[in-house]
Amino acid sequence: MPIESQGNRQMKPTLPKDYGALLASIKERVRSAQYEALKSVNKELVALYWDIGRMITERQKRRGPLSLPQPPDRPPPLGQRRHQRPLC
């Protein structure tokens, strides 16, 4: 890209006439590749989650639902708490 000069003052570099079209084409290719990558990642994640769900379902069929004991230092869920009087 030549830089045109006029006396002591330098002018902006001149861009080729097809520069805008080239830039738009590059941007479109990048966006398209990003979109395809996103679809691929989403496809893999959906397959993973379906497989995890299948594993859990198979385990529940064999052993029944998984119930975890609550740690002693953890308060019971809100629906199971006793009504407490105010401290004042």
C-alpha positions as CSV (number, residue, x, y, z in Angstrom):
1,M,0.0,0.0,0.0
2,P,1.7,3.2,-1.1
3,I,1.6,6.2,1.2
4,E,1.1,9.4,-0.7
5,S,2.9,12.4,0.6
6,Q,2.2,16.0,-0.2
7,G,4.9,18.3,1.0
8,N,5.5,17.8,4.8
9,R,2.0,16.3,5.2
10,Q,1.5,12.5,4.9
11,M,-1.8,11.2,3.7
12,K,-3.6,8.0,4.8
13,P,-2.5,4.9,2.9
14,T,-4.7,4.0,0.0
15,L,-6.5,0.7,0.2
16,P,-7.2,-1.6,-2.8
17,K,-10.7,-1.2,-4.2
18,D,-11.6,-4.8,-3.3
19,Y,-10.4,-4.5,0.3
20,G,-14.0,-4.1,1.7
21,A,-15.2,-7.2,-0.1
22,L,-12.1,-9.2,1.0
23,L,-12.6,-8.2,4.6
24,A,-16.3,-9.0,4.5
25,S,-15.5,-12.5,3.0
26,I,-12.9,-13.1,5.8
27,K,-15.4,-12.1,8.5
28,E,-18.0,-14.4,7.1
29,R,-15.7,-17.3,7.0
30,V,-14.7,-16.7,10.6
31,R,-18.3,-16.4,11.7
32,S,-19.2,-19.5,9.8
33,A,-16.4,-21.5,11.4
34,Q,-17.3,-20.3,14.9
35,Y,-20.9,-21.3,14.3
36,E,-19.9,-24.8,13.1
37,A,-17.6,-25.2,16.1
38,L,-20.5,-24.1,18.4
39,K,-22.9,-26.6,16.9
40,S,-20.3,-29.4,17.2
41,V,-19.7,-28.6,20.9
42,N,-23.4,-28.4,21.6
43,K,-23.9,-31.8,19.9
44,E,-21.2,-33.4,22.0
45,L,-22.6,-31.9,25.2
46,V,-26.2,-33.1,24.4
47,A,-24.8,-36.6,23.8
48,L,-22.9,-36.5,27.1
49,Y,-25.9,-35.3,29.1
50,W,-28.2,-38.0,27.5
51,D,-25.6,-40.6,28.4
52,I,-25.3,-39.4,32.0
53,G,-29.1,-39.5,32.2
54,R,-29.1,-43.1,30.8
55,M,-26.5,-44.1,33.4
56,I,-28.5,-42.7,36.2
57,T,-31.7,-44.3,35.0
58,E,-30.1,-47.7,34.7
59,R,-28.7,-47.4,38.2
60,Q,-32.0,-46.4,39.6
61,K,-33.7,-49.4,37.9
62,R,-31.2,-51.7,39.5
63,R,-30.8,-50.2,43.0
64,G,-33.7,-47.8,43.4
65,P,-33.4,-44.0,43.7
66,L,-30.2,-42.6,45.2
67,S,-30.8,-41.0,48.6
68,L,-27.9,-39.3,50.2
69,P,-27.8,-38.8,54.0
70,Q,-27.7,-35.2,55.1
71,P,-24.5,-34.1,56.9
72,P,-25.2,-33.4,60.6
73,D,-23.9,-29.8,60.5
74,R,-26.3,-28.9,57.7
75,P,-29.7,-27.6,58.7
76,P,-32.7,-29.5,57.4
77,P,-34.5,-28.2,54.3
78,L,-36.9,-25.2,54.8
79,G,-40.0,-27.4,54.7
80,Q,-38.7,-29.6,57.5
81,R,-37.5,-26.9,60.0
82,R,-39.3,-26.5,63.3
83,H,-40.8,-23.2,63.9
84,Q,-38.5,-21.1,66.0
85,R,-39.5,-18.3,68.3
86,P,-37.8,-14.9,67.7
87,L,-34.7,-14.2,69.9
88,C,-36.2,-10.9,71.3
